[in-house]
């Protein structure tokens, strides 16, 4: 039986989102929560986490960083191309 090769993106996701967050909760639980959200809820969550990830810029171990990447991944899974728009909204609201 021939083994299927995983794409770089699939391997990255397995490594990036494996294990637990800083509170001991499996990261996959958060990703599943994102997948169950409506598009509007996902947009709001993404916007919130873009802001928090930037705010936690001095803490590379912050959960906000991988969570915003998870939001981006779920937006892509749902074929929603809104991440750039959401990011620009956050930047404008912060005065940039």
C-alpha positions as CSV (number, residue, x, y, z in Angstrom):
1,X,0.0,0.0,0.0
2,X,1.4,3.4,-1.0
3,X,1.6,6.0,1.7
4,X,0.1,9.4,0.9
5,X,2.5,12.3,1.2
6,X,1.3,15.1,3.3
7,X,1.6,18.6,2.1
8,X,3.9,21.1,3.8
9,X,0.7,22.9,5.1
10,X,-0.7,19.8,6.6
11,X,2.5,18.9,8.3
12,X,2.8,22.5,9.6
13,X,-0.7,22.4,11.0
14,X,0.0,19.0,12.8
15,X,3.0,20.4,14.5
16,X,1.7,23.9,15.2
17,X,-1.7,22.8,16.6
18,X,-0.7,19.6,18.4
19,X,-0.5,19.5,22.2
20,X,-2.1,21.8,24.7
21,X,-2.4,25.5,25.2
22,X,-0.9,27.4,28.2
23,X,-3.7,26.2,30.4
24,X,-3.4,22.6,29.5
25,X,-6.4,22.5,27.2
26,X,-5.9,20.6,23.9
27,X,-5.5,23.0,21.1
28,X,-7.7,20.9,18.9
29,X,-10.7,21.9,21.1
30,X,-10.3,25.5,20.2
31,X,-10.0,24.7,16.5
32,X,-13.2,22.6,16.7
33,X,-14.9,25.5,18.4
34,X,-13.8,27.8,15.5
35,X,-15.1,25.4,12.9
36,X,-18.5,25.4,14.6
37,X,-18.8,29.2,14.6
38,X,-20.9,31.1,12.1
39,X,-19.0,33.2,9.6
40,X,-19.9,36.4,11.6
41,X,-18.7,34.8,14.9
42,X,-15.5,33.7,13.2
43,X,-14.9,37.2,11.8
44,X,-15.4,38.7,15.3
45,X,-13.1,36.1,16.9
46,X,-10.4,36.7,14.3
47,X,-10.6,40.5,14.8
48,X,-10.3,40.1,18.5
49,X,-7.3,37.8,18.3
50,X,-5.5,39.9,15.7
51,X,-5.6,42.7,18.3
52,X,-4.6,40.5,21.2
53,X,-1.7,38.8,19.3
54,X,-0.3,42.2,18.5
55,X,-0.7,43.3,22.1
56,X,1.1,40.2,23.2
57,X,4.0,40.8,20.8
58,X,6.5,40.8,23.6
59,X,5.4,37.3,24.7
60,X,6.2,34.7,21.9
61,X,4.6,31.9,24.0
62,X,1.3,33.6,24.2
63,X,-1.7,31.5,23.1
64,X,-3.0,34.4,21.1
65,X,-0.4,33.9,18.4
66,X,-1.3,30.3,17.5
67,X,-5.0,31.1,18.0
68,X,-5.0,33.8,15.4
69,X,-3.2,31.4,13.0
70,X,-5.9,28.9,13.7
71,X,-8.6,31.5,12.8
72,X,-6.7,32.2,9.6
73,X,-6.7,28.4,8.9
74,X,-10.4,28.0,9.5
75,X,-11.2,31.0,7.4
76,X,-9.2,29.3,4.6
77,X,-11.0,26.0,5.2
78,X,-14.3,27.7,4.8
79,X,-13.0,29.4,1.7
80,X,-13.5,32.8,3.2
81,X,-10.9,35.3,2.0
82,X,-11.6,37.9,4.7
83,X,-8.5,37.8,6.8
84,X,-6.8,40.7,5.0
85,X,-10.0,42.8,5.4
86,X,-10.3,42.0,9.1
87,X,-6.6,42.8,9.6
88,X,-7.0,46.1,7.9
89,X,-10.0,47.0,10.1
90,X,-8.0,46.3,13.2
91,X,-5.1,48.4,12.0
92,X,-7.4,51.3,11.2
93,X,-9.1,51.1,14.6
94,X,-5.7,51.2,16.2
95,X,-4.7,54.3,14.3
96,X,-2.5,52.8,11.6
